[in-house]
Amino acid sequence: MHAMQYEFTLPADYDMRVIRSRVARVGHLLDDWDGLGIKTYLMRERGHHGSPVNQYGPFYLWNTVQGMNGFLWGGAFQGPVDDFGRPRVRQWTGLAFEEGTAAGSPAAYAVRRRQPVPDGVELAAFMAGAADETGRLAAADGAVLAAAAVDTYAWELVHFSLWEHDTPKAEGDVFQVLHLSEPGRGALPRGRQW
């Protein structure tokens, strides 16, 4: 499993209906993308759920590198690049994935928490703890799914979870889920990824 996210931070007075309209128009295009586990079309609005910014920030869990590369280099990624400019694309290697207690429910909100991997920690124990945290998040009331991944260049851990309600039991940046494409969700490997 590979995680990926890019963000477009928009002006404070940006009409976020433009983003909603865009996702309503194009969100379905990845509903059957080969190699994609899930794509969540995410949005934060300034002043809502503690967000200091207006932001569009899709988050992906990929089953295959070929699917991810096909998206990035096969033309589909050019649409957002043309509309908003070329963003920095973060990528993380998967640590864990779990379906949540509300796995059959539609996802309404997402929480993303990024944190540094501290210097001096025993890596195996730290990553095992991140995988355990994924299980705890997935077991919480209203959790649709939870995942953890790590960027070993920046030594950054990301926890990502989807929730059926607007009171997620996770800490981090809260996003509204505008659409969920999940063509390969069932193929995402469960539990620890090692």
ROSE-4610 file (N, C-alpha, C; in Angstrom, 1 decimal, always signed):
// ROSE-4610
residu = [M/M/M/H/H/H/A/A/A/M/M/M/Q/Q/Q/Y/Y/Y/E/E/E/F/F/F/T/T/T/L/L/L/P/P/P/A/A/A/D/D/D/Y/Y/Y/D/D/D/M/M/M/R/R/R/V/V/V/I/I/I/R/R/R/S/S/S/R/R/R/V/V/V/A/A/A/R/R/R/V/V/V/G/G/G/H/H/H/L/L/L/L/L/L/D/D/D/D/D/D/W/W/W/D/D/D/G/G/G/L/L/L/G/G/G/I/I/I/K/K/K/T/T/T/Y/Y/Y/L/L/L/M/M/M/R/R/R/E/E/E/R/R/R/G/G/G/H/H/H/H/H/H/G/G/G/S/S/S/P/P/P/V/V/V/N/N/N/Q/Q/Q/Y/Y/Y/G/G/G/P/P/P/F/F/F/Y/Y/Y/L/L/L/W/W/W/N/N/N/T/T/T/V/V/V/Q/Q/Q/G/G/G/M/M/M/N/N/N/G/G/G/F/F/F/L/L/L/W/W/W/G/G/G/G/G/G/A/A/A/F/F/F/Q/Q/Q/G/G/G/P/P/P/V/V/V/D/D/D/D/D/D/F/F/F/G/G/G/R/R/R/P/P/P/R/R/R/V/V/V/R/R/R/Q/Q/Q/W/W/W/T/T/T/G/G/G/L/L/L/A/A/A/F/F/F/E/E/E/E/E/E/G/G/G/T/T/T/A/A/A/A/A/A/G/G/G/S/S/S/P/P/P/A/A/A/A/A/A/Y/Y/Y/A/A/A/V/V/V/R/R/R/R/R/R/R/R/R/Q/Q/Q/P/P/P/V/V/V/P/P/P/D/D/D/G/G/G/V/V/V/E/E/E/L/L/L/A/A/A/A/A/A/F/F/F/M/M/M/A/A/A/G/G/G/A/A/A/A/A/A/D/D/D/E/E/E/T/T/T/G/G/G/R/R/R/L/L/L/A/A/A/A/A/A/A/A/A/D/D/D/G/G/G/A/A/A/V/V/V/L/L/L/A/A/A/A/A/A/A/A/A/A/A/A/V/V/V/D/D/D/T/T/T/Y/Y/Y/A/A/A/W/W/W/E/E/E/L/L/L/V/V/V/H/H/H/F/F/F/S/S/S/L/L/L/W/W/W/E/E/E/H/H/H/D/D/D/T/T/T/P/P/P/K/K/K/A/A/A/E/E/E/G/G/G/D/D/D/V/V/V/F/F/F/Q/Q/Q/V/V/V/L/L/L/H/H/H/L/L/L/S/S/S/E/E/E/P/P/P/G/G/G/R/R/R/G/G/G/A/A/A/L/L/L/P/P/P/R/R/R/G/G/G/R/R/R/Q/Q/Q/W/W/W]
num = [1/1/1/2/2/2/3/3/3/4/4/4/5/5/5/6/6/6/7/7/7/8/8/8/9/9/9/10/10/10/11/11/11/12/12/12/13/13/13/14/14/14/15/15/15/16/16/16/17/17/17/18/18/18/19/19/19/20/20/20/21/21/21/22/22/22/23/23/23/24/24/24/25/25/25/26/26/26/27/27/27/28/28/28/29/29/29/30/30/30/31/31/31/32/32/32/33/33/33/34/34/34/35/35/35/36/36/36/37/37/37/38/38/38/39/39/39/40/40/40/41/41/41/42/42/42/43/43/43/44/44/44/45/45/45/46/46/46/47/47/47/48/48/48/49/49/49/50/50/50/51/51/51/52/52/52/53/53/53/54/54/54/55/55/55/56/56/56/57/57/57/58/58/58/59/59/59/60/60/60/61/61/61/62/62/62/63/63/63/64/64/64/65/65/65/66/66/66/67/67/67/68/68/68/69/69/69/70/70/70/71/71/71/72/72/72/73/73/73/74/74/74/75/75/75/76/76/76/77/77/77/78/78/78/79/79/79/80/80/80/81/81/81/82/82/82/83/83/83/84/84/84/85/85/85/86/86/86/87/87/87/88/88/88/89/89/89/90/90/90/91/91/91/92/92/92/93/93/93/94/94/94/95/95/95/96/96/96/97/97/97/98/98/98/99/99/99/100/100/100/101/101/101/102/102/102/103/103/103/104/104/104/105/105/105/106/106/106/107/107/107/108/108/108/109/109/109/110/110/110/111/111/111/112/112/112/113/113/113/114/114/114/115/115/115/116/116/116/117/117/117/118/118/118/119/119/119/120/120/120/121/121/121/122/122/122/123/123/123/124/124/124/125/125/125/126/126/126/127/127/127/128/128/128/129/129/129/130/130/130/131/131/131/132/132/132/133/133/133/134/134/134/135/135/135/136/136/136/137/137/137/138/138/138/139/139/139/140/140/140/141/141/141/142/142/142/143/143/143/144/144/144/145/145/145/146/146/146/147/147/147/148/148/148/149/149/149/150/150/150/151/151/151/152/152/152/153/153/153/154/154/154/155/155/155/156/156/156/157/157/157/158/158/158/159/159/159/160/160/160/161/161/161/162/162/162/163/163/163/164/164/164/165/165/165/166/166/166/167/167/167/168/168/168/169/169/169/170/170/170/171/171/171/172/172/172/173/173/173/174/174/174/175/175/175/176/176/176/177/177/177/178/178/178/179/179/179/180/180/180/181/181/181/182/182/182/183/183/183/184/184/184/185/185/185/186/186/186/187/187/187/188/188/188/189/189/189/190/190/190/191/191/191/192/192/192/193/193/193/194/194/194]
x = [+0.8/+0.0/+0.9/+0.5/+1.2/+0.1/+0.5/-0.4/+0.2/-0.7/-0.3/-1.3/-0.7/-1.6/-0.9/-1.7/-1.3/-2.4/-2.0/-2.9/-2.8/-3.9/-4.0/-4.6/-3.8/-4.2/-4.7/-6.0/-6.7/-6.8/-7.1/-7.3/-8.4/-8.2/-9.2/-10.6/-10.8/-12.1/-12.5/-11.8/-12.2/-13.5/-14.3/-15.7/-15.5/-15.6/-15.4/-16.5/-17.6/-18.5/-17.9/-16.9/-16.1/-15.5/-15.0/-14.4/-15.5/-16.6/-17.7/-18.2/-18.3/-18.8/-17.8/-16.6/-15.5/-15.6/-15.7/-15.7/-17.0/-18.1/-19.4/-19.2/-18.5/-18.3/-17.3/-16.2/-15.1/-14.8/-15.5/-15.2/-15.3/-16.3/-16.5/-15.4/-14.5/-13.6/-12.6/-12.4/-11.5/-12.2/-13.5/-14.3/-13.9/-13.2/-12.8/-11.3/-10.5/-9.1/-8.3/-7.7/-6.9/-5.7/-5.6/-4.5/-4.8/-6.0/-6.4/-7.2/-6.7/-7.5/-8.7/-8.3/-9.3/-8.7/-9.6/-9.2/-10.4/-10.0/-10.9/-10.7/-11.8/-11.8/-12.0/-11.0/-11.1/-11.0/-11.7/-11.8/-11.8/-11.0/-11.1/-11.6/-12.4/-12.9/-12.4/-11.9/-11.4/-12.5/-12.2/-13.1/-14.0/-14.0/-14.8/-13.8/-14.3/-13.5/-12.0/-11.9/-10.6/-9.6/-10.1/-9.1/-8.8/-7.5/-7.0/-7.0/-7.3/-7.2/-8.4/-8.5/-9.3/-8.4/-8.8/-7.8/-8.6/-8.0/-8.5/-7.3/-7.5/-6.4/-6.7/-6.9/-7.2/-6.2/-6.6/-5.8/-6.0/-5.0/-5.1/-4.4/-5.0/-4.3/-4.3/-3.0/-2.8/-2.5/-3.1/-2.7/-1.5/-1.2/-0.1/+0.6/+2.0/+2.8/+2.4/+2.0/+1.6/+0.4/-0.6/-1.8/-1.5/-0.6/-0.3/+0.5/+1.4/+2.2/+1.3/+0.4/-0.6/-1.4/-1.8/-2.5/-1.6/-0.4/+0.5/+1.0/+1.4/+2.1/+1.2/+0.0/-0.8/-1.8/-1.8/-2.7/-3.7/-4.2/-5.3/-4.9/-3.6/-3.2/-3.0/-2.9/-2.7/-3.9/-5.1/-6.3/-6.2/-5.9/-5.7/-4.5/-3.4/-2.2/-2.6/-3.4/-3.8/-4.7/-5.5/-6.5/-5.9/-5.0/-4.5/-3.0/-2.2/-0.8/-0.2/+1.1/+1.7/+2.0/+1.4/+1.7/+2.8/+3.3/+4.2/+3.4/+3.8/+3.0/+3.7/+3.1/+3.7/+3.3/+4.3/+4.1/+4.7/+3.9/+4.3/+4.2/+5.0/+4.9/+4.0/+3.1/+2.1/+2.6/+2.0/+2.4/+1.2/+0.0/-1.2/-2.5/-3.4/-4.8/-5.8/-6.9/-8.0/-9.3/-10.3/-11.7/-12.2/-13.1/-13.6/-14.9/-15.4/-16.6/-17.8/-17.7/-18.7/-18.3/-17.7/-17.1/-18.2/-19.4/-20.4/-21.1/-20.7/-21.4/-20.6/-21.3/-20.6/-19.7/-18.5/-17.6/-18.0/-18.1/-18.4/-17.2/-16.3/-15.2/-13.9/-12.8/-11.5/-10.6/-9.7/-8.7/-7.4/-6.4/-5.1/-4.2/-3.3/-2.3/-1.0/-0.1/+1.3/+2.1/+3.2/+4.1/+5.4/+6.5/+7.8/+8.1/+8.9/+9.4/+10.6/+10.5/+11.6/+12.9/+14.0/+15.3/+15.5/+16.3/+16.6/+15.6/+14.5/+13.5/+13.9/+13.5/+13.7/+12.6/+13.1/+12.1/+11.1/+11.5/+10.5/+9.4/+9.7/+8.7/+7.8/+8.4/+7.7/+6.7/+7.1/+6.2/+5.1/+5.5/+4.5/+3.4/+3.9/+2.9/+2.0/+2.5/+1.7/+0.7/+1.1/+0.1/-1.0/-0.6/-1.5/-2.5/-2.0/-2.9/-3.9/-3.5/-4.5/-5.6/-5.3/-6.4/-7.3/-6.7/-7.5/-8.4/-7.9/-8.8/-9.9/-9.6/-10.6/-11.7/-11.3/-12.3/-13.2/-12.9/-13.7/-15.1/-16.0/-17.4/-17.4/-18.0/-18.1/-17.0/-15.9/-14.8/-15.1/-14.9/-15.1/-13.9/-12.7/-11.4/-10.3/-9.1/-8.0/-6.7/-5.7/-4.5/-3.3/-2.1/-0.9/+0.2/+1.0/+2.1/+3.3/+4.4/+5.6/+6.4/+7.0/+7.9/+9.3/+10.1/+11.4/+12.5/+12.2/+13.1/+13.0/+11.8/+11.5/+11.3/+11.2/+10.9/+9.6/+8.5/+7.2/+6.2/+5.5/+4.4/+3.1/+2.2/+0.9/-0.2/-1.1/-2.3/-3.5/-4.3/-5.4/-6.6/-7.8/-9.0/-10.2/-11.2/-12.5/-13.5/-14.5/-15.6/-16.9/-17.9/-19.3/-20.0/-19.4/-20.0/-19.0/-19.5/-18.6/-17.9/-17.9/-17.2/-16.2/-15.2/-14.2/-13.5/-13.1/-12.4/-10.9/-10.4/-9.0/-8.5/-7.2/-6.6/-6.0/-6.0/-5.4/-6.2/-5.8/-6.6/-7.8/-9.0/-10.3/-10.7/-11.1/-11.5/-12.9/-13.7/-14.9/-14.6/-15.4/-15.2/-16.3/-15.9/-16.8/-17.2/-16.3/-16.5/-15.5/-15.9/-14.9/-15.0/-13.8/-13.7/-13.0/-13.5/-12.9/-12.9/-12.3/-12.4/-11.6/-10.5/-9.7/-9.7/-10.7/-10.7/-10.6/-11.3/-11.4/-10.0/-9.2/-7.9/-6.8/-7.1/-6.0/-5.7/-4.4/-4.1/-4.4/-5.0/-5.4/-4.3/-4.3/-3.3/-2.0/-0.9/+0.4/+0.9/+1.7/+2.2/+3.6/+4.0/+5.3/+5.2]
y = [-1.2/+0.0/+1.2/+2.2/+3.5/+4.6/+5.6/+6.7/+7.9/+8.8/+10.0/+11.1/+12.3/+13.5/+14.7/+15.6/+16.9/+17.9/+19.1/+20.1/+21.4/+22.0/+23.4/+24.3/+25.2/+26.2/+27.4/+27.7/+28.7/+30.0/+31.2/+32.4/+32.4/+33.2/+33.2/+33.5/+34.3/+34.6/+33.8/+32.7/+31.8/+31.2/+31.1/+30.5/+29.0/+28.3/+26.9/+26.1/+26.8/+26.1/+25.7/+26.4/+26.0/+24.6/+24.3/+23.0/+22.0/+22.3/+21.3/+21.0/+22.0/+21.8/+21.0/+21.3/+20.5/+19.0/+18.7/+17.3/+16.7/+17.4/+16.8/+16.5/+17.3/+17.1/+16.0/+15.9/+15.0/+13.9/+13.9/+12.9/+11.4/+11.2/+9.8/+9.2/+10.1/+9.6/+8.6/+8.5/+7.5/+6.4/+6.3/+5.3/+3.9/+3.7/+2.4/+2.4/+3.3/+3.4/+2.1/+1.5/+0.3/+0.6/-0.1/+0.0/+1.0/+1.6/+2.6/+1.8/+1.9/+1.4/+2.4/+3.6/+4.7/+6.0/+6.9/+8.3/+9.1/+9.9/+10.8/+12.2/+12.8/+14.2/+15.0/+15.7/+16.3/+17.9/+18.5/+20.0/+20.5/+21.5/+22.2/+23.6/+24.2/+25.5/+26.4/+27.5/+28.4/+28.7/+28.5/+28.7/+27.5/+26.4/+25.2/+24.2/+23.5/+22.4/+22.9/+24.1/+24.6/+24.9/+24.9/+25.1/+26.5/+26.8/+28.2/+28.6/+27.6/+27.8/+27.2/+27.7/+27.1/+26.2/+24.9/+24.0/+22.8/+22.4/+21.2/+20.2/+19.0/+18.1/+16.7/+16.1/+14.7/+13.8/+12.7/+11.7/+10.4/+9.6/+8.4/+7.2/+6.1/+4.8/+3.9/+3.6/+2.9/+1.4/+0.5/-0.9/-1.2/-0.4/-0.6/+0.7/+0.6/+1.7/+2.0/+1.0/+1.2/+2.1/+1.8/+2.6/+4.1/+4.3/+5.6/+6.3/+5.7/+6.3/+6.5/+5.6/+5.9/+7.1/+7.4/+8.6/+9.8/+9.8/+10.9/+11.3/+10.2/+10.5/+10.1/+9.6/+9.2/+10.2/+11.4/+12.5/+12.9/+12.1/+12.4/+13.5/+13.5/+14.5/+15.9/+15.9/+17.2/+18.1/+17.6/+18.4/+19.3/+18.8/+19.7/+20.6/+20.1/+20.9/+22.1/+21.9/+23.0/+24.0/+23.5/+24.4/+25.2/+24.5/+25.1/+25.3/+24.8/+24.8/+23.5/+23.2/+21.9/+21.9/+21.0/+21.0/+20.0/+20.1/+19.1/+17.9/+16.7/+15.5/+14.7/+14.5/+13.7/+12.3/+11.4/+10.0/+9.3/+8.3/+7.6/+6.1/+5.3/+3.8/+3.3/+2.4/+1.9/+1.1/+1.4/+0.7/-0.2/+0.3/-0.5/+0.1/-0.8/-0.4/-1.3/-0.7/-1.4/-0.8/-1.7/-1.2/-0.9/+0.1/+0.6/+0.0/+0.4/-0.2/+0.3/+1.4/+1.9/+1.7/+0.6/+0.4/+0.4/+0.1/+0.1/+1.5/+2.5/+3.8/+4.7/+5.7/+6.7/+7.6/+7.9/+8.8/+10.2/+10.9/+12.3/+13.2/+12.8/+13.5/+12.7/+13.3/+12.7/+13.4/+12.7/+13.3/+12.8/+13.8/+13.5/+14.1/+13.3/+13.8/+13.4/+14.4/+14.1/+14.4/+13.6/+13.8/+13.3/+14.0/+13.5/+12.2/+11.3/+10.2/+10.7/+10.6/+11.3/+10.6/+11.4/+10.8/+9.9/+8.9/+8.1/+7.0/+6.9/+5.9/+4.6/+3.5/+2.2/+2.0/+2.0/+2.1/+1.0/-0.3/-1.4/-1.1/-0.7/-0.5/+0.7/+1.8/+3.0/+2.6/+1.9/+1.6/+0.6/-0.3/-1.2/-0.4/+0.6/+1.4/+2.2/+2.6/+3.3/+2.4/+1.1/+0.1/-0.2/-0.3/-0.5/+0.7/+1.9/+3.1/+3.1/+2.5/+2.4/+1.5/+0.4/-0.5/+0.2/+1.0/+1.7/+2.7/+3.4/+4.4/+3.6/+2.5/+1.8/+1.2/+1.0/+0.4/+1.5/+2.7/+3.8/+3.9/+4.4/+4.5/+5.5/+5.1/+6.0/+5.9/+5.1/+5.1/+4.2/+4.7/+4.0/+3.2/+3.8/+3.1/+3.9/+3.3/+4.0/+3.4/+4.3/+3.8/+4.6/+4.0/+4.7/+4.4/+5.4/+5.3/+6.2/+5.9/+6.7/+7.1/+8.3/+8.8/+8.7/+7.8/+7.5/+8.4/+9.4/+10.5/+11.6/+12.0/+13.1/+12.6/+11.2/+10.6/+11.2/+11.1/+11.6/+10.5/+10.4/+9.4/+10.2/+9.5/+10.1/+9.0/+9.5/+8.7/+9.3/+8.5/+8.9/+8.1/+8.8/+8.0/+8.7/+7.9/+8.4/+8.1/+9.0/+9.0/+9.2/+8.6/+8.8/+10.0/+10.6/+11.8/+12.9/+14.1/+15.3/+15.4/+14.4/+14.4/+13.2/+13.2/+12.1/+12.0/+10.7/+10.4/+10.3/+11.3/+11.3/+12.8/+13.0/+14.3/+14.5/+15.8/+16.2/+17.2/+17.4/+18.3/+17.6/+18.2/+17.7/+18.2/+17.3/+17.6/+17.1/+17.8/+17.3/+16.3/+15.2/+14.3/+14.6/+15.1/+15.4/+14.2/+13.3/+12.1/+11.1/+9.8/+8.7/+7.7/+7.6/+6.6/+5.4/+4.2/+3.1/+1.8/+1.9/+0.7/-0.5/-0.3/-1.4/-1.5/-0.9/-0.9/-2.3/-3.2/-4.6/-5.3/-4.8/-5.4/-4.8/-3.7/-3.1/-4.1/-4.4/-5.4/-4.9/-5.8/-5.4/-5.6/-4.9/-5.0/-4.4/-4.9/-4.4/-4.8/-3.9/-4.2/-4.8/-5.4/-6.1/-7.3]
z = [+0.0/+0.0/+0.0/-0.8/-0.8/-0.6/+0.2/+0.5/-0.3/-0.7/-1.5/-1.2/-1.1/-0.9/-1.5/-2.1/-2.5/-2.1/-1.9/-1.3/-2.1/-2.3/-2.9/-1.9/-1.3/-0.4/-1.1/-0.9/-1.7/-0.9/-1.5/-0.8/+0.2/+1.3/+2.4/+1.9/+0.8/+0.3/-0.9/-1.1/-2.2/-2.0/-3.1/-3.0/-3.1/-2.0/-1.9/-2.6/-3.1/-3.9/-5.3/-5.7/-6.9/-6.7/-5.6/-5.3/-5.3/-4.6/-4.5/-5.9/-6.7/-8.1/-8.9/-8.8/-9.5/-9.1/-7.8/-7.4/-7.9/-7.9/-8.4/-9.9/-10.6/-12.0/-12.4/-11.6/-12.1/-11.1/-9.9/-8.9/-9.3/-10.2/-10.6/-11.5/-12.0/-13.0/-12.5/-11.2/-10.6/-9.9/-10.1/-9.5/-9.9/-11.1/-11.5/-11.9/-11.3/-11.7/-11.2/-12.2/-11.9/-10.9/-9.9/-8.9/-7.7/-7.8/-6.7/-5.7/-4.4/-3.3/-3.0/-2.6/-2.4/-2.7/-3.2/-3.3/-2.6/-1.6/-0.9/-1.4/-1.9/-2.4/-1.1/-0.6/+0.7/+0.5/+1.4/+1.5/+2.9/+3.2/+4.5/+4.2/+5.0/+4.9/+6.1/+5.8/+6.9/+7.9/+9.2/+10.2/+10.6/+9.8/+10.1/+10.6/+11.7/+12.4/+12.6/+13.0/+13.4/+12.2/+11.0/+9.9/+9.7/+9.6/+9.4/+7.9/+7.0/+5.6/+4.8/+3.6/+2.6/+1.8/+1.7/+1.0/+0.4/-0.8/-1.5/-1.4/-0.8/-0.6/-0.7/-1.9/-2.1/-1.4/-0.9/-0.2/-0.8/-1.2/-1.9/-1.1/-1.2/-0.8/-2.1/-2.5/-3.8/-3.5/-4.3/-4.2/-5.0/-6.1/-6.9/-7.3/-7.4/-7.9/-9.3/-10.1/-11.5/-11.6/-10.7/-10.7/-10.3/-9.3/-8.9/-10.0/-10.7/-11.7/-12.9/-13.2/-14.3/-14.1/-12.8/-12.5/-12.7/-12.1/-12.1/-13.5/-14.3/-15.6/-16.8/-16.6/-17.7/-18.1/-17.5/-18.0/-17.0/-16.1/-15.2/-14.2/-13.7/-12.8/-13.4/-14.7/-15.4/-15.2/-15.0/-14.8/-13.6/-12.4/-11.3/-11.4/-12.1/-12.3/-13.2/-14.2/-15.1/-14.4/-13.5/-12.8/-11.6/-10.9/-9.7/-9.6/-10.5/-10.5/-10.0/-10.2/-9.8/-8.4/-7.6/-6.2/-5.9/-4.7/-4.2/-3.8/-4.2/-4.0/-2.9/-1.8/-0.7/-0.9/-0.6/-0.7/+0.5/+1.0/+2.2/+1.9/+2.5/+2.4/+3.4/+3.0/+4.0/+5.1/+6.3/+7.5/+8.0/+7.9/+8.3/+7.7/+7.6/+7.1/+7.8/+8.3/+8.9/+8.5/+8.3/+8.1/+9.4/+9.5/+10.8/+11.2/+12.4/+12.9/+12.0/+11.3/+10.4/+8.9/+8.6/+7.3/+6.2/+6.5/+5.4/+5.2/+6.0/+6.0/+5.1/+4.6/+3.8/+4.6/+4.1/+4.8/+4.7/+5.8/+5.8/+6.1/+6.9/+7.4/+7.4/+7.2/+7.3/+8.3/+8.9/+9.8/+9.3/+9.1/+8.8/+9.8/+10.4/+11.4/+10.9/+10.7/+10.3/+11.5/+11.7/+12.9/+12.5/+13.0/+12.8/+13.5/+13.0/+13.7/+14.5/+15.8/+16.6/+16.4/+16.5/+16.5/+17.7/+17.6/+18.7/+19.1/+18.4/+18.8/+18.1/+18.7/+18.1/+17.0/+15.7/+14.6/+14.6/+14.9/+14.8/+15.8/+17.0/+18.1/+17.7/+17.2/+16.9/+15.8/+14.7/+13.6/+14.1/+15.0/+15.5/+16.3/+17.0/+17.8/+16.8/+15.7/+14.7/+14.1/+13.8/+13.4/+14.4/+15.7/+16.7/+16.8/+16.7/+16.7/+15.6/+14.4/+13.3/+13.7/+14.4/+14.9/+15.9/+16.8/+17.8/+17.1/+16.1/+15.4/+14.7/+14.0/+13.3/+14.2/+15.5/+16.5/+17.1/+16.9/+17.5/+16.8/+17.6/+17.1/+15.9/+14.8/+13.7/+12.7/+13.0/+12.0/+10.8/+9.6/+8.4/+8.0/+8.2/+8.0/+8.6/+8.7/+9.3/+8.6/+8.4/+7.8/+8.4/+8.3/+8.7/+7.7/+7.4/+6.5/+6.9/+6.3/+6.7/+5.5/+5.5/+4.5/+5.2/+4.6/+5.2/+4.8/+3.9/+3.6/+4.6/+4.8/+5.8/+7.2/+7.3/+8.6/+9.2/+8.4/+8.8/+8.8/+9.8/+9.9/+9.7/+8.9/+8.7/+9.2/+10.0/+10.3/+9.5/+8.9/+8.1/+8.5/+8.7/+9.0/+8.4/+8.1/+7.6/+8.6/+8.7/+9.7/+9.1/+9.7/+9.2/+9.8/+10.8/+11.5/+11.6/+12.1/+12.1/+13.5/+14.3/+15.5/+15.6/+14.7/+14.7/+16.0/+16.3/+17.5/+17.2/+16.5/+16.1/+16.2/+16.4/+16.4/+15.1/+14.6/+13.4/+12.6/+11.3/+10.5/+10.0/+10.1/+9.8/+8.4/+7.5/+6.2/+6.0/+5.1/+4.6/+3.5/+3.4/+2.3/+1.3/+0.1/-0.9/-1.8/-2.0/-2.8/-2.4/-2.5/-2.2/-3.4/-4.1/-5.1/-4.4/-4.6/-3.9/-4.7/-5.9/-6.8/-6.3/-5.5/-5.0/-3.5/-2.8/-1.3/-0.8/-1.4/-0.9/-1.0/-1.9/-2.1/-1.3/-0.5/+0.3/+1.4/+1.7/+2.7/+4.1/+4.9/+6.2/+7.2/+8.3/+9.3/+9.0/+9.7/+9.5/+8.1/+7.5/+6.1/+6.1/+7.2/+7.2/+8.1]
